[in-house]
Amino acid sequence: MEHLIPYKSAYLEVNLCISLLSLGFLCFWSIYSPGKFSRFCTQTWGEKEGHLYHVLLRRWIGVLLYGVVPTIVLFSFTSYTWKDYGVIAHFTWATLYWIISLLLLIPMLTYRTAKQSDSLAMYPEIRLPQWNERLLLSSCFAWIAYFFAYELLYRGFLLFACLRAFDVWTAITINTAFYAITHVPKGMKEAIGAIPMGILLCGITISTGSIWLAFIAHTTLSLSNLWFSLKFHPEIQYTSRFLR
């Protein structure tokens, strides 16, 4: 019996992306919260060092789950290239204006939100009382790698796959829905806040044809939040001459 609705080959790509995202999310959050992995880190390196390695290692595991594995799978089973996923893009003056605007606006917003009690209760993720330049650079570098993999999966693989299979608003809705759902373990406030952020990042990516602005926005948000959290947290001291 023939299908009433022709099955697009693009749906296979979408299903593959959703499966990779879902499995990656489940694996990542299984090591995110306290459990066997955190106990392993504590038993191996002690309480303080174990906590540090638990946070840093889960970011690098996120790079593997969100970036490396999906890249291998999709490039093995599809004929698409980096350009088809917005990684290789042509930058224009409009793109430069977007970058400058984001670099100026986002730190201004995080400066206001980072000092709030609910934010300081969660950030910085590495809850060590003494920070130095080495720890800060390790945290920043891990965040940058993590968010590249993260944006590659969400605004690269998933979004562009959905754009090939559906109309623009359906693609944005699917992407934003998964983006919000993956923030639920951090609390409903972050999940709800992820909705407008997800729509904005999808819009920027579609308008520029590139994931790089979304990556810059997400990374700037995270790094500026880390910086201001260190500055405002009453129980954390940063010993570098560059901050205090």
Secondary structure as GFF3:
##gff-version 3
##sequence-region A 1 244
A	DSSP	alpha_helix	9	32	.	.	.	ID=ss1
A	DSSP	alpha_helix	36	45	.	.	.	ID=ss2
A	DSSP	alpha_helix	47	63	.	.	.	ID=ss3
A	DSSP	pi_helix	64	68	.	.	.	ID=ss4
A	DSSP	alpha_helix	69	77	.	.	.	ID=ss5
A	DSSP	three_ten_helix	83	85	.	.	.	ID=ss6
A	DSSP	alpha_helix	93	113	.	.	.	ID=ss7
A	DSSP	alpha_helix	117	120	.	.	.	ID=ss8
A	DSSP	beta_strand	130	131	.	.	.	ID=ss9
A	DSSP	alpha_helix	133	151	.	.	.	ID=ss10
A	DSSP	pi_helix	152	158	.	.	.	ID=ss11
A	DSSP	alpha_helix	159	165	.	.	.	ID=ss12
A	DSSP	alpha_helix	168	181	.	.	.	ID=ss13
A	DSSP	three_ten_helix	184	186	.	.	.	ID=ss14
A	DSSP	alpha_helix	188	208	.	.	.	ID=ss15
A	DSSP	alpha_helix	212	232	.	.	.	ID=ss16
A	DSSP	beta_strand	237	238	.	.	.	ID=ss17
###
